[in-house]
Amino acid sequence: TLSLHDALPILPEYYPTRTELAILAGNAGEIARQMRRAFEDLIDALCSEGALAVVAEDIHWADAPSLGYLDGALRKLRDRPLFLLALARPELTEIVPELFLP
């Protein structure tokens, strides 16, 4: 597992160069996958330092990719010391009923 201290120098590898951006311009799915992986790796690195609590307020305003990052990190890192407190209006469960469910 990667520590946060070790992760910080390699985080730039997740950000594409201008040339890579030009190549990926027509492939938004690949960029989304890279961003999600970077987020999950960052959360994993933070968890390796100790228990991590994340507070996300007003997530009923969040876009679908942001909700996916949080949901994906919870699913992928379920064995890590990660606590997410996600605050939202009740209607969020009507819009995305499977969010954060095992």
VEXZASE-667049 format. One record per residue (C-alpha): residue number from 1; residue in one letter; x, y, z. Coordinates in steps of 0.1 Angstrom, whole numbers, plus 5000, padded with zeros to 4 digits. Layout:
N
   pos   code     xx     yy     zz
   NUM      A      X      Y      Z
...
***
This chain:
102
   pos   code     xx     yy     zz
     1      T   5000   5000   5000
     2      L   5012   5035   4991
     3      S   5016   5061   5019
     4      L   5005   5096   5014
     5      H   5041   5108   5016
     6      D   5050   5084   4988
     7      A   5018   5092   4968
     8      L   5023   5129   4965
     9      P   5053   5128   4941
    10      I   5036   5104   4918
    11      L   5002   5121   4916
    12      P   5012   5141   4885
    13      E   5014   5109   4866
    14      Y   4976   5109   4867
    15      Y   4974   5142   4849
    16      P   4979   5138   4811
    17      T   5003   5160   4791
    18      R   4990   5183   4764
    19      T   4998   5157   4738
    20      E   4979   5131   4757
    21      L   4950   5154   4762
    22      A   4949   5160   4724
    23      I   4949   5122   4719
    24      L   4922   5117   4746
    25      A   4901   5146   4735
    26      G   4877   5123   4717
    27      N   4877   5097   4745
    28      A   4861   5113   4776
    29      G   4856   5078   4791
    30      E   4893   5073   4794
    31      I   4898   5106   4811
    32      A   4870   5098   4835
    33      R   4886   5064   4843
    34      Q   4920   5081   4850
    35      M   4904   5107   4872
    36      R   4885   5081   4892
    37      R   4916   5060   4896
    38      A   4935   5090   4908
    39      F   4908   5098   4934
    40      E   4906   5062   4946
    41      D   4944   5060   4949
    42      L   4946   5093   4968
    43      I   4919   5081   4993
    44      D   4937   5048   4996
    45      A   4970   5065   5003
    46      L   4954   5087   5029
    47      C   4938   5056   5046
    48      S   4973   5040   5047
    49      E   4983   5068   5071
    50      G   4954   5060   5095
    51      A   4917   5062   5097
    52      L   4902   5088   5073
    53      A   4869   5106   5077
    54      V   4854   5124   5047
    55      V   4825   5148   5051
    56      A   4806   5156   5019
    57      E   4779   5182   5025
    58      D   4749   5189   5002
    59      I   4756   5160   4979
    60      H   4722   5163   4964
    61      W   4739   5191   4944
    62      A   4767   5168   4932
    63      D   4770   5157   4896
    64      A   4769   5121   4887
    65      P   4807   5116   4883
    66      S   4813   5131   4917
    67      L   4788   5107   4933
    68      G   4804   5079   4914
    69      Y   4839   5088   4928
    70      L   4826   5086   4963
    71      D   4805   5055   4958
    72      G   4834   5038   4939
    73      A   4859   5046   4966
    74      L   4836   5032   4993
    75      R   4832   5000   4973
    76      K   4868   4996   4962
    77      L   4883   5005   4996
    78      R   4857   4987   5018
    79      D   4885   4970   5038
    80      R   4903   5003   5045
    81      P   4897   5026   5076
    82      L   4874   5050   5057
    83      F   4843   5067   5070
    84      L   4821   5089   5048
    85      L   4795   5112   5062
    86      A   4774   5122   5032
    87      L   4748   5148   5039
    88      A   4719   5153   5014
    89      R   4682   5160   5011
    90      P   4660   5129   5014
    91      E   4651   5130   4977
    92      L   4686   5119   4968
    93      T   4676   5084   4976
    94      E   4647   5086   4952
    95      I   4671   5098   4924
    96      V   4699   5074   4931
    97      P   4685   5046   4953
    98      E   4715   5023   4950
    99      L   4741   5050   4960
   100      F   4764   5038   4988
   101      L   4746   5004   4992
   102      P   4768   4973   4995
***
